[in-house]
Amino acid sequence: MPSSSGMSYTPPAAIPEFLIRHTTLRQMQIFEAIVRLGSFTRAAEELFLTQPTVSMQTKKLADAIGLPLFEQIGRNVRPTEAGEELYVSVKRVFETLSNLEMKVSDLKGMKRGRLRLGVITTAKYFAPEVLGEFSKLYPGIEVAMKVSNRDRIVERLNANEDDLYVMGQAPLDQSDTVAHPFAPNPLVAMAPRDHPLVGQKNIPLQRIAEEPFILREPGSGIRDATLRLFEQQGLRPNVRMELGSNEAIKHAIVGGLGISVLSLHTLALEGPDGPVALLDVEGFPIMRQWYVVYPKGKELSLVAQEFLDFAFQIEPRMRSRMQEQWPSLAQHLAEAQPAGRQAVTD
């Protein structure tokens, strides 16, 4: 019958006695790592186990389930249909246990748990700063950050591999996601410090279209936003090369190979006096936002919710530092959409 606290009673017949007696949480942890990493070897490395131990525990789990959990495709392994079902259930179990661990730690006056953050490549220039501040406030929480390109981060998002994701544009092509505006992400025109256009005011975009241009690779949000601006004025940039790395583009700029458009955050370490200078071009900066993204309907762990709240709290300080470091952009940064709970959904 219901307890005095209002919690529902689970009859003994509903308890999965067979699985409780014949499987272990350690086996489920190993299984989850294999599916997530796509490899027995990588799972063994992550969990500090030998590969024979991983194979043996996985076999015991498969014997308990009564169906194969993996199939070999070339050099890769992927879960069978039974494995996919088990993976969904295992993730729910671990999410529940993580929340329980966090709640118990709260009762003890501590903050413990783990935060897994997936970020697109450009976000690596500021996300560690936010994580560092968060870790100082909650030293008992383990943080892990996976940096990858947009396509890979979208794959991880669809597979729900991390707690939260930081992206440079809301994934409106995904119908089952929630995206909260998090911080300003201005895209700026850049040139080498000794370029003749440096120091000129309100440079026409037509003039920029005549310069050798370095473009991000197809699929990049920065590339899409840049080309869209040129197209709006009936222009096409004089593309000299395409590169898939922000650092490679900056080196190419310094080497005199052309000008480009990147996020202002990519100059965080060099600052306004580095070898790369900003150009005052009409239509720039292109004001965009960083977004904190997660699957719609996902119940965030207590740690993830704590980080989300913290991100909104720290954003004004980040914006102020950017305004101080880049006074020429202070007005644009001040007018940018503030962080908040206004979610962008499809």
C-alpha atoms as a printed R data frame, in Angstrom:
    type eleno elety resid chain resno      x       y       z
1   ATOM     1    CA   MET     A     1  0.000   0.000   0.000
2   ATOM     2    CA   PRO     A     2  1.152   3.636  -0.410
3   ATOM     3    CA   SER     A     3  3.601   4.850   2.184
4   ATOM     4    CA   SER     A     4  3.013   7.902   4.367
5   ATOM     5    CA   SER     A     5  5.336   9.911   2.096
6   ATOM     6    CA   GLY     A     6  3.013   9.381  -0.868
7   ATOM     7    CA   MET     A     7  5.409   7.124  -2.778
8   ATOM     8    CA   SER     A     8  3.717   4.285  -4.667
9   ATOM     9    CA   TYR     A     9  4.293   0.728  -3.567
10  ATOM    10    CA   THR     A    10  5.986  -1.667  -6.015
11  ATOM    11    CA   PRO     A    11  4.621  -5.205  -5.652
12  ATOM    12    CA   PRO     A    12  7.270  -7.961  -5.492
13  ATOM    13    CA   ALA     A    13  6.044  -9.431  -8.779
14  ATOM    14    CA   ALA     A    14  7.091  -6.210 -10.595
15  ATOM    15    CA   ILE     A    15 10.699  -6.375  -9.383
16  ATOM    16    CA   PRO     A    16 13.075  -7.828 -12.051
17  ATOM    17    CA   GLU     A    17 14.342 -10.555  -9.750
18  ATOM    18    CA   PHE     A    18 16.085 -12.555 -12.498
19  ATOM    19    CA   LEU     A    19 18.171  -9.610 -13.719
20  ATOM    20    CA   ILE     A    20 18.950  -8.538 -10.167
21  ATOM    21    CA   ARG     A    21 20.299 -12.017  -9.380
22  ATOM    22    CA   HIS     A    22 22.150 -12.639 -12.650
23  ATOM    23    CA   THR     A    23 23.535  -9.234 -13.693
24  ATOM    24    CA   THR     A    24 25.657  -6.571 -12.047
25  ATOM    25    CA   LEU     A    25 25.953  -2.810 -12.354
26  ATOM    26    CA   ARG     A    26 29.594  -3.298 -13.340
27  ATOM    27    CA   GLN     A    27 28.511  -5.410 -16.320
28  ATOM    28    CA   MET     A    28 26.061  -2.708 -17.320
29  ATOM    29    CA   GLN     A    29 28.778  -0.069 -16.990
30  ATOM    30    CA   ILE     A    30 31.060  -2.069 -19.285
31  ATOM    31    CA   PHE     A    31 28.229  -2.615 -21.765
32  ATOM    32    CA   GLU     A    32 27.365   1.111 -21.809
33  ATOM    33    CA   ALA     A    33 30.990   2.051 -22.473
34  ATOM    34    CA   ILE     A    34 31.281  -0.402 -25.382
35  ATOM    35    CA   VAL     A    35 28.153   0.954 -27.057
36  ATOM    36    CA   ARG     A    36 29.128   4.587 -26.483
37  ATOM    37    CA   LEU     A    37 32.719   4.157 -27.653
38  ATOM    38    CA   GLY     A    38 32.023   1.558 -30.345
39  ATOM    39    CA   SER     A    39 34.921  -0.600 -29.242
40  ATOM    40    CA   PHE     A    40 35.764  -3.267 -26.642
41  ATOM    41    CA   THR     A    41 39.350  -1.994 -26.558
42  ATOM    42    CA   ARG     A    42 38.421   1.644 -25.944
43  ATOM    43    CA   ALA     A    43 35.929   0.602 -23.262
44  ATOM    44    CA   ALA     A    44 38.648  -1.394 -21.512
45  ATOM    45    CA   GLU     A    45 41.007   1.588 -21.638
46  ATOM    46    CA   GLU     A    46 38.396   3.997 -20.272
47  ATOM    47    CA   LEU     A    47 37.464   1.677 -17.391
48  ATOM    48    CA   PHE     A    48 41.059   0.590 -16.674
49  ATOM    49    CA   LEU     A    49 40.219  -3.077 -17.311
50  ATOM    50    CA   THR     A    50 41.847  -5.747 -19.426
51  ATOM    51    CA   GLN     A    51 40.134  -6.597 -22.699
52  ATOM    52    CA   PRO     A    52 39.568 -10.251 -21.635
53  ATOM    53    CA   THR     A    53 37.740  -8.975 -18.534
54  ATOM    54    CA   VAL     A    54 35.541  -6.726 -20.675
55  ATOM    55    CA   SER     A    55 34.763  -9.598 -23.045
56  ATOM    56    CA   MET     A    56 33.997 -12.019 -20.210
57  ATOM    57    CA   GLN     A    57 31.660  -9.633 -18.363
58  ATOM    58    CA   THR     A    58 29.872  -8.749 -21.592
59  ATOM    59    CA   LYS     A    59 29.334 -12.453 -22.334
60  ATOM    60    CA   LYS     A    60 27.878 -13.001 -18.855
61  ATOM    61    CA   LEU     A    61 25.491 -10.110 -19.419
62  ATOM    62    CA   ALA     A    62 24.441 -11.487 -22.813
63  ATOM    63    CA   ASP     A    63 23.885 -14.944 -21.265
64  ATOM    64    CA   ALA     A    64 21.651 -13.381 -18.602
65  ATOM    65    CA   ILE     A    65 19.634 -11.482 -21.219
66  ATOM    66    CA   GLY     A    66 19.451 -14.580 -23.386
67  ATOM    67    CA   LEU     A    67 20.217 -12.771 -26.659
68  ATOM    68    CA   PRO     A    68 23.355 -11.490 -28.433
69  ATOM    69    CA   LEU     A    69 24.083  -7.879 -27.503
70  ATOM    70    CA   PHE     A    70 26.625  -7.013 -30.219
71  ATOM    71    CA   GLU     A    71 27.323  -7.773 -33.859
72  ATOM    72    CA   GLN     A    72 30.653  -7.360 -35.626
73  ATOM    73    CA   ILE     A    73 30.657  -5.082 -38.693
74  ATOM    74    CA   GLY     A    74 34.170  -5.131 -40.126
75  ATOM    75    CA   ARG     A    75 36.388  -3.804 -37.346
76  ATOM    76    CA   ASN     A    76 33.513  -2.125 -35.567
77  ATOM    77    CA   VAL     A    77 30.962  -3.473 -33.119
78  ATOM    78    CA   ARG     A    78 27.442  -2.206 -32.807
79  ATOM    79    CA   PRO     A    79 24.540  -3.251 -30.606
80  ATOM    80    CA   THR     A    80 21.930  -5.687 -31.835
81  ATOM    81    CA   GLU     A    81 18.247  -4.865 -31.470
82  ATOM    82    CA   ALA     A    82 18.352  -6.397 -27.987
83  ATOM    83    CA   GLY     A    83 21.498  -4.408 -27.278
84  ATOM    84    CA   GLU     A    84 19.800  -1.157 -28.321
85  ATOM    85    CA   GLU     A    85 16.913  -1.850 -25.939
86  ATOM    86    CA   LEU     A    86 19.304  -2.691 -23.125
87  ATOM    87    CA   TYR     A    87 21.355   0.454 -23.794
88  ATOM    88    CA   VAL     A    88 18.282   2.681 -23.397
89  ATOM    89    CA   SER     A    89 17.387   0.998 -20.108
90  ATOM    90    CA   VAL     A    90 20.954   1.064 -18.782
91  ATOM    91    CA   LYS     A    91 21.250   4.811 -19.442
92  ATOM    92    CA   ARG     A    92 18.022   5.398 -17.519
93  ATOM    93    CA   VAL     A    93 19.311   3.324 -14.613
94  ATOM    94    CA   PHE     A    94 22.580   5.259 -14.506
95  ATOM    95    CA   GLU     A    95 20.816   8.630 -14.764
96  ATOM    96    CA   THR     A    96 18.604   7.654 -11.833
97  ATOM    97    CA   LEU     A    97 21.601   6.511  -9.781
98  ATOM    98    CA   SER     A    98 23.478   9.728 -10.625
99  ATOM    99    CA   ASN     A    99 20.572  11.791  -9.358
100 ATOM   100    CA   LEU     A   100 20.379   9.651  -6.225
101 ATOM   101    CA   GLU     A   101 24.111  10.154  -5.615
102 ATOM   102    CA   MET     A   102 23.688  13.905  -6.017
103 ATOM   103    CA   LYS     A   103 20.694  14.037  -3.674
104 ATOM   104    CA   VAL     A   104 22.493  12.006  -1.018
105 ATOM   105    CA   SER     A   105 25.528  14.297  -1.352
106 ATOM   106    CA   ASP     A   106 23.255  17.316  -0.907
107 ATOM   107    CA   LEU     A   107 21.904  15.795   2.287
108 ATOM   108    CA   LYS     A   108 25.501  15.436   3.468
109 ATOM   109    CA   GLY     A   109 26.209  19.041   2.576
110 ATOM   110    CA   MET     A   110 28.400  18.120  -0.416
111 ATOM   111    CA   LYS     A   111 28.108  18.444  -4.183
112 ATOM   112    CA   ARG     A   112 29.161  15.364  -6.092
113 ATOM   113    CA   GLY     A   113 28.462  13.861  -9.463
114 ATOM   114    CA   ARG     A   114 29.673  14.071 -13.039
115 ATOM   115    CA   LEU     A   115 28.996  16.519 -15.855
116 ATOM   116    CA   ARG     A   116 29.534  15.517 -19.480
117 ATOM   117    CA   LEU     A   117 29.591  18.447 -21.883
118 ATOM   118    CA   GLY     A   118 29.762  18.220 -25.681
119 ATOM   119    CA   VAL     A   119 30.938  21.403 -27.422
120 ATOM   120    CA   ILE     A   120 31.563  22.365 -31.024
121 ATOM   121    CA   THR     A   121 35.129  23.214 -31.967
122 ATOM   122    CA   THR     A   122 34.872  27.003 -31.728
123 ATOM   123    CA   ALA     A   123 33.335  26.799 -28.243
124 ATOM   124    CA   LYS     A   124 36.581  25.312 -26.923
125 ATOM   125    CA   TYR     A   125 37.894  28.878 -26.661
126 ATOM   126    CA   PHE     A   126 35.529  29.813 -23.838
127 ATOM   127    CA   ALA     A   127 33.822  26.643 -22.549
128 ATOM   128    CA   PRO     A   128 36.882  25.612 -20.447
129 ATOM   129    CA   GLU     A   129 36.725  28.983 -18.697
130 ATOM   130    CA   VAL     A   130 33.092  28.377 -17.743
131 ATOM   131    CA   LEU     A   131 33.849  24.809 -16.659
132 ATOM   132    CA   GLY     A   132 36.789  26.060 -14.603
133 ATOM   133    CA   GLU     A   133 34.594  28.543 -12.738
134 ATOM   134    CA   PHE     A   134 31.998  25.829 -12.188
135 ATOM   135    CA   SER     A   135 34.624  23.404 -10.846
136 ATOM   136    CA   LYS     A   136 35.861  25.988  -8.348
137 ATOM   137    CA   LEU     A   137 32.330  26.358  -7.030
138 ATOM   138    CA   TYR     A   138 31.675  22.588  -6.994
139 ATOM   139    CA   PRO     A   139 35.076  20.865  -6.594
140 ATOM   140    CA   GLY     A   140 33.432  17.503  -5.925
141 ATOM   141    CA   ILE     A   141 31.879  17.328  -9.394
142 ATOM   142    CA   GLU     A   142 33.855  15.601 -12.155
143 ATOM   143    CA   VAL     A   143 33.716  17.421 -15.484
144 ATOM   144    CA   ALA     A   144 34.389  15.967 -18.929
145 ATOM   145    CA   MET     A   145 34.317  17.943 -22.179
146 ATOM   146    CA   LYS     A   146 34.134  16.401 -25.643
147 ATOM   147    CA   VAL     A   147 35.177  18.801 -28.443
148 ATOM   148    CA   SER     A   148 34.174  17.977 -32.008
149 ATOM   149    CA   ASN     A   149 32.766  19.468 -35.207
150 ATOM   150    CA   ARG     A   150 29.099  20.334 -35.540
151 ATOM   151    CA   ASP     A   151 28.093  17.141 -37.364
152 ATOM   152    CA   ARG     A   152 29.663  14.910 -34.710
153 ATOM   153    CA   ILE     A   153 28.134  16.944 -31.863
154 ATOM   154    CA   VAL     A   154 24.704  16.600 -33.498
155 ATOM   155    CA   GLU     A   155 25.289  12.827 -33.647
156 ATOM   156    CA   ARG     A   156 26.147  12.792 -29.941
157 ATOM   157    CA   LEU     A   157 23.080  14.922 -29.227
158 ATOM   158    CA   ASN     A   158 20.818  12.509 -31.111
159 ATOM   159    CA   ALA     A   159 22.360   9.592 -29.225
160 ATOM   160    CA   ASN     A   160 22.050  11.456 -25.905
161 ATOM   161    CA   GLU     A   161 25.694  10.697 -25.100
162 ATOM   162    CA   ASP     A   162 26.308  13.775 -22.935
163 ATOM   163    CA   ASP     A   163 24.426  15.844 -20.378
164 ATOM   164    CA   LEU     A   164 24.469  19.160 -22.260
165 ATOM   165    CA   TYR     A   165 25.816  20.564 -25.519
166 ATOM   166    CA   VAL     A   166 27.184  23.985 -26.462
167 ATOM   167    CA   MET     A   167 26.532  24.936 -30.082
168 ATOM   168    CA   GLY     A   168 26.923  28.056 -32.202
169 ATOM   169    CA   GLN     A   169 23.429  27.890 -33.637
170 ATOM   170    CA   ALA     A   170 20.206  26.283 -32.549
171 ATOM   171    CA   PRO     A   171 19.816  22.967 -34.401
172 ATOM   172    CA   LEU     A   172 16.464  23.856 -35.938
173 ATOM   173    CA   ASP     A   173 16.700  20.823 -38.205
174 ATOM   174    CA   GLN     A   174 16.280  18.707 -35.084
175 ATOM   175    CA   SER     A   175 12.633  18.500 -34.042
176 ATOM   176    CA   ASP     A   176 13.303  17.069 -30.600
177 ATOM   177    CA   THR     A   177 15.767  19.513 -29.051
178 ATOM   178    CA   VAL     A   178 15.667  22.473 -26.663
179 ATOM   179    CA   ALA     A   179 18.197  25.299 -27.110
180 ATOM   180    CA   HIS     A   180 18.663  28.104 -24.584
181 ATOM   181    CA   PRO     A   181 20.500  31.295 -25.718
182 ATOM   182    CA   PHE     A   182 23.570  31.345 -23.536
183 ATOM   183    CA   ALA     A   183 26.111  34.016 -24.514
184 ATOM   184    CA   PRO     A   184 26.974  36.355 -27.419
185 ATOM   185    CA   ASN     A   185 29.039  34.857 -30.234
186 ATOM   186    CA   PRO     A   186 29.997  37.696 -32.615
187 ATOM   187    CA   LEU     A   187 31.498  36.743 -35.975
188 ATOM   188    CA   VAL     A   188 34.115  39.260 -37.079
189 ATOM   189    CA   ALA     A   189 36.194  39.957 -40.181
190 ATOM   190    CA   MET     A   190 39.919  39.363 -39.596
191 ATOM   191    CA   ALA     A   191 43.118  40.304 -41.421
192 ATOM   192    CA   PRO     A   192 46.859  40.295 -40.689
193 ATOM   193    CA   ARG     A   193 47.976  43.228 -38.560
194 ATOM   194    CA   ASP     A   194 49.854  44.831 -41.474
195 ATOM   195    CA   HIS     A   195 46.982  44.602 -43.978
196 ATOM   196    CA   PRO     A   196 46.197  47.949 -45.696
197 ATOM   197    CA   LEU     A   197 42.512  47.728 -44.705
198 ATOM   198    CA   VAL     A   198 43.323  47.609 -40.982
199 ATOM   199    CA   GLY     A   199 42.290  50.907 -39.380
200 ATOM   200    CA   GLN     A   200 39.867  51.923 -42.133
201 ATOM   201    CA   LYS     A   201 36.276  52.662 -41.115
202 ATOM   202    CA   ASN     A   202 33.072  51.103 -42.445
203 ATOM   203    CA   ILE     A   203 34.760  49.167 -45.247
204 ATOM   204    CA   PRO     A   204 32.217  48.229 -47.972
205 ATOM   205    CA   LEU     A   205 31.507  44.517 -48.227
206 ATOM   206    CA   GLN     A   206 32.203  44.846 -51.964
207 ATOM   207    CA   ARG     A   207 35.802  45.713 -51.083
208 ATOM   208    CA   ILE     A   208 36.103  42.606 -48.901
209 ATOM   209    CA   ALA     A   209 34.745  40.474 -51.760
210 ATOM   210    CA   GLU     A   210 37.763  41.525 -53.828
211 ATOM   211    CA   GLU     A   211 40.281  40.217 -51.267
212 ATOM   212    CA   PRO     A   212 41.581  36.625 -51.202
213 ATOM   213    CA   PHE     A   213 39.254  34.917 -48.748
214 ATOM   214    CA   ILE     A   214 39.759  31.943 -46.424
215 ATOM   215    CA   LEU     A   215 36.571  30.020 -45.722
216 ATOM   216    CA   ARG     A   216 35.591  27.369 -43.185
217 ATOM   217    CA   GLU     A   217 34.712  23.908 -44.484
218 ATOM   218    CA   PRO     A   218 31.203  22.941 -45.704
219 ATOM   219    CA   GLY     A   219 28.826  22.281 -42.832
220 ATOM   220    CA   SER     A   220 30.331  25.012 -40.667
221 ATOM   221    CA   GLY     A   221 27.866  27.435 -39.104
222 ATOM   222    CA   ILE     A   222 30.392  30.256 -39.523
223 ATOM   223    CA   ARG     A   223 30.682  29.479 -43.233
224 ATOM   224    CA   ASP     A   224 26.896  29.490 -43.660
225 ATOM   225    CA   ALA     A   225 26.465  32.833 -41.865
226 ATOM   226    CA   THR     A   226 29.296  34.428 -43.848
227 ATOM   227    CA   LEU     A   227 28.047  33.301 -47.260
228 ATOM   228    CA   ARG     A   228 24.513  34.357 -46.329
229 ATOM   229    CA   LEU     A   229 25.693  37.931 -45.696
230 ATOM   230    CA   PHE     A   230 27.478  38.099 -49.042
231 ATOM   231    CA   GLU     A   231 24.467  36.630 -50.859
232 ATOM   232    CA   GLN     A   232 22.146  39.213 -49.309
233 ATOM   233    CA   GLN     A   233 24.133  41.903 -51.125
234 ATOM   234    CA   GLY     A   234 24.482  39.933 -54.352
235 ATOM   235    CA   LEU     A   235 28.184  39.292 -53.744
236 ATOM   236    CA   ARG     A   236 30.459  36.258 -53.675
237 ATOM   237    CA   PRO     A   237 33.757  36.166 -51.770
238 ATOM   238    CA   ASN     A   238 36.960  35.483 -53.685
239 ATOM   239    CA   VAL     A   239 37.611  32.153 -51.963
240 ATOM   240    CA   ARG     A   240 41.282  31.266 -52.026
241 ATOM   241    CA   MET     A   241 41.129  28.214 -49.779
242 ATOM   242    CA   GLU     A   242 38.909  26.285 -47.391
243 ATOM   243    CA   LEU     A   243 40.200  25.093 -44.032
244 ATOM   244    CA   GLY     A   244 38.539  23.018 -41.329
245 ATOM   245    CA   SER     A   245 40.336  24.462 -38.312
246 ATOM   246    CA   ASN     A   246 40.093  27.871 -36.679
247 ATOM   247    CA   GLU     A   247 43.756  27.718 -35.736
248 ATOM   248    CA   ALA     A   248 44.755  26.849 -39.302
249 ATOM   249    CA   ILE     A   249 42.749  29.823 -40.577
250 ATOM   250    CA   LYS     A   250 44.406  32.176 -38.092
251 ATOM   251    CA   HIS     A   251 47.851  30.960 -39.140
252 ATOM   252    CA   ALA     A   252 46.882  31.426 -42.783
253 ATOM   253    CA   ILE     A   253 45.746  34.988 -42.046
254 ATOM   254    CA   VAL     A   254 49.010  35.812 -40.287
255 ATOM   255    CA   GLY     A   255 50.877  34.269 -43.232
256 ATOM   256    CA   GLY     A   256 49.221  36.739 -45.595
257 ATOM   257    CA   LEU     A   257 47.142  34.167 -47.448
258 ATOM   258    CA   GLY     A   258 43.913  36.121 -47.115
259 ATOM   259    CA   ILE     A   259 41.261  37.494 -44.786
260 ATOM   260    CA   SER     A   260 38.507  35.530 -43.089
261 ATOM   261    CA   VAL     A   261 35.520  35.547 -40.761
262 ATOM   262    CA   LEU     A   262 35.685  33.744 -37.426
263 ATOM   263    CA   SER     A   263 34.138  33.925 -33.989
264 ATOM   264    CA   LEU     A   264 35.606  36.651 -31.796
265 ATOM   265    CA   HIS     A   265 36.189  33.955 -29.172
266 ATOM   266    CA   THR     A   266 38.947  32.448 -31.331
267 ATOM   267    CA   LEU     A   267 41.079  35.487 -30.447
268 ATOM   268    CA   ALA     A   268 40.612  35.057 -26.706
269 ATOM   269    CA   LEU     A   269 44.294  34.276 -26.040
270 ATOM   270    CA   GLU     A   270 45.845  36.699 -28.550
271 ATOM   271    CA   GLY     A   271 43.641  39.629 -27.537
272 ATOM   272    CA   PRO     A   272 43.221  42.905 -29.463
273 ATOM   273    CA   ASP     A   273 46.978  43.438 -29.831
274 ATOM   274    CA   GLY     A   274 47.838  40.078 -31.388
275 ATOM   275    CA   PRO     A   275 49.007  39.389 -34.964
276 ATOM   276    CA   VAL     A   276 45.386  39.164 -36.191
277 ATOM   277    CA   ALA     A   277 43.421  42.422 -36.425
278 ATOM   278    CA   LEU     A   278 39.689  43.074 -36.719
279 ATOM   279    CA   LEU     A   279 38.352  44.882 -39.784
280 ATOM   280    CA   ASP     A   280 35.566  47.473 -39.549
281 ATOM   281    CA   VAL     A   281 33.336  46.089 -42.311
282 ATOM   282    CA   GLU     A   282 29.723  46.986 -43.043
283 ATOM   283    CA   GLY     A   283 27.410  44.243 -41.821
284 ATOM   284    CA   PHE     A   284 29.881  43.109 -39.163
285 ATOM   285    CA   PRO     A   285 29.971  41.828 -36.563
286 ATOM   286    CA   ILE     A   286 27.406  39.179 -37.379
287 ATOM   287    CA   MET     A   287 25.793  38.816 -33.967
288 ATOM   288    CA   ARG     A   288 25.040  35.219 -33.112
289 ATOM   289    CA   GLN     A   289 24.464  33.347 -29.880
290 ATOM   290    CA   TRP     A   290 25.926  30.372 -28.125
291 ATOM   291    CA   TYR     A   291 23.263  27.881 -27.127
292 ATOM   292    CA   VAL     A   292 23.042  25.281 -24.396
293 ATOM   293    CA   VAL     A   293 21.231  22.381 -26.066
294 ATOM   294    CA   TYR     A   294 19.728  19.099 -24.910
295 ATOM   295    CA   PRO     A   295 17.088  16.643 -26.181
296 ATOM   296    CA   LYS     A   296 13.494  17.727 -25.689
297 ATOM   297    CA   GLY     A   297 11.833  15.802 -22.886
298 ATOM   298    CA   LYS     A   298 15.149  14.833 -21.305
299 ATOM   299    CA   GLU     A   299 15.146  14.948 -17.522
300 ATOM   300    CA   LEU     A   300 18.352  16.780 -16.719
301 ATOM   301    CA   SER     A   301 20.498  15.378 -13.955
302 ATOM   302    CA   LEU     A   302 20.894  17.554 -10.893
303 ATOM   303    CA   VAL     A   303 24.474  18.307 -11.940
304 ATOM   304    CA   ALA     A   304 23.405  19.322 -15.466
305 ATOM   305    CA   GLN     A   305 20.648  21.556 -14.072
306 ATOM   306    CA   GLU     A   306 23.151  23.109 -11.681
307 ATOM   307    CA   PHE     A   307 25.519  23.866 -14.581
308 ATOM   308    CA   LEU     A   308 22.708  25.306 -16.691
309 ATOM   309    CA   ASP     A   309 21.752  27.672 -13.879
310 ATOM   310    CA   PHE     A   310 25.403  28.573 -13.349
311 ATOM   311    CA   ALA     A   311 25.905  29.332 -17.055
312 ATOM   312    CA   PHE     A   312 23.132  31.925 -17.020
313 ATOM   313    CA   GLN     A   313 24.585  33.493 -13.875
314 ATOM   314    CA   ILE     A   314 28.127  33.825 -15.221
315 ATOM   315    CA   GLU     A   315 27.154  35.159 -18.671
316 ATOM   316    CA   PRO     A   316 26.973  38.874 -17.656
317 ATOM   317    CA   ARG     A   317 30.558  38.688 -16.390
318 ATOM   318    CA   MET     A   318 31.731  37.074 -19.628
319 ATOM   319    CA   ARG     A   319 29.964  39.758 -21.649
320 ATOM   320    CA   SER     A   320 31.546  42.540 -19.563
321 ATOM   321    CA   ARG     A   321 35.035  41.104 -20.046
322 ATOM   322    CA   MET     A   322 34.490  40.929 -23.810
323 ATOM   323    CA   GLN     A   323 33.326  44.552 -23.852
324 ATOM   324    CA   GLU     A   324 36.417  45.652 -21.930
325 ATOM   325    CA   GLN     A   325 38.779  43.663 -24.152
326 ATOM   326    CA   TRP     A   326 37.143  44.748 -27.433
327 ATOM   327    CA   PRO     A   327 35.867  48.319 -26.849
328 ATOM   328    CA   SER     A   328 35.114  48.767 -30.578
329 ATOM   329    CA   LEU     A   329 32.479  46.052 -30.255
330 ATOM   330    CA   ALA     A   330 31.125  47.110 -26.864
331 ATOM   331    CA   GLN     A   331 27.884  48.514 -28.247
332 ATOM   332    CA   HIS     A   332 27.141  45.394 -30.297
333 ATOM   333    CA   LEU     A   333 27.872  43.152 -27.328
334 ATOM   334    CA   ALA     A   334 25.683  45.252 -25.046
335 ATOM   335    CA   GLU     A   335 22.769  44.975 -27.479
336 ATOM   336    CA   ALA     A   336 23.120  41.201 -27.930
337 ATOM   337    CA   GLN     A   337 20.325  38.996 -26.667
338 ATOM   338    CA   PRO     A   338 20.943  38.233 -22.993
339 ATOM   339    CA   ALA     A   339 21.151  34.714 -21.673
340 ATOM   340    CA   GLY     A   340 17.980  33.315 -20.206
341 ATOM   341    CA   ARG     A   341 15.375  30.635 -20.151
342 ATOM   342    CA   GLN     A   342 13.808  31.557 -23.479
343 ATOM   343    CA   ALA     A   343 14.204  28.227 -25.222
344 ATOM   344    CA   VAL     A   344 14.406  27.846 -28.981
345 ATOM   345    CA   THR     A   345 12.525  24.740 -30.053
346 ATOM   346    CA   ASP     A   346 11.427  23.378 -33.375
